Amino acid sequence: MKLVIANWKMNKTLPEVRAFVETFSREIESVKNVTVGIAAPFPFLAAARDPQERWWVVGQDCSAEKSGAFTGEVSADMLASERCRAVLIGHSERRRHFGEGEEILAKKLTRAAEALLQPVLCVGETLAEREAGKTEAVLRRQLSIFSGAGAVAYEPVWAIGTGRNATPEEAEETMAFIARELSGKLDAPPILYGGSVTPDNAAGLVRCRSFAGFLVGGASLDPHTFSAICRSAG
Ligand code: PEP
């Protein structure tokens, strides 16, 4: 079973979420062999949920703290009580805009595990790091906090929201490195690819040996486009 997660980021209003769900409820019928997740903004987790539970709802982030006086934060326990099955941890936008590093992300992984949410740890190098030959060192550091449970999403930062996706060869080379780095862990976690995935480039990426699914940003906002990607992954 592959895993394909939509990351809506800070997009959509409630009527738009409802319209997506209505259309996607029909589209999902033709998606086979794929666990689908929708990482909706926090206020819309309930609205994004499928009454028939044919797809998961997923948190885009969770607090490093368990509960208490942390205004504006959303805890892993809250996500679990909203019936989320998984949570993104360490998306590059959290790292870049909110300064999240390994120390805080390790705590978030712990909170997710305590709440029985599957963490999806997002890792990836910037263009400058890749060009400086630092990709493996960066990924090694980012993966060092991963316990082995959940999934890893390889998202080269230079490919996120830029329209420039990694070629299947580039993706495979790096995902194979990630698989080797994690080979000592209890279970081999699925490795997802993320970064400007579209229905047009999905088929090539699906053929990568290490491919276990996608994390999809921009192309997940439209239910037809997103379901086409889900179908390619299956
Ligand atoms: C993402 O935000 O995780 C992502 C992969 O975005 P996009 O598909 O828009 O590059």
Boltz pocket constraint, residues with backbone or C-beta under 6 A from the ligand:
constraints:
  - pocket:
      binder: B
      contacts: [[A, 7], [A, 155], [A, 159], [A, 160], [A, 161], [A, 162], [A, 163], [A, 194], [A, 195], [A, 196], [A, 197], [A, 215], [A, 216], [A, 217], [A, 218], [A, 219]]
      max_distance: 6.0
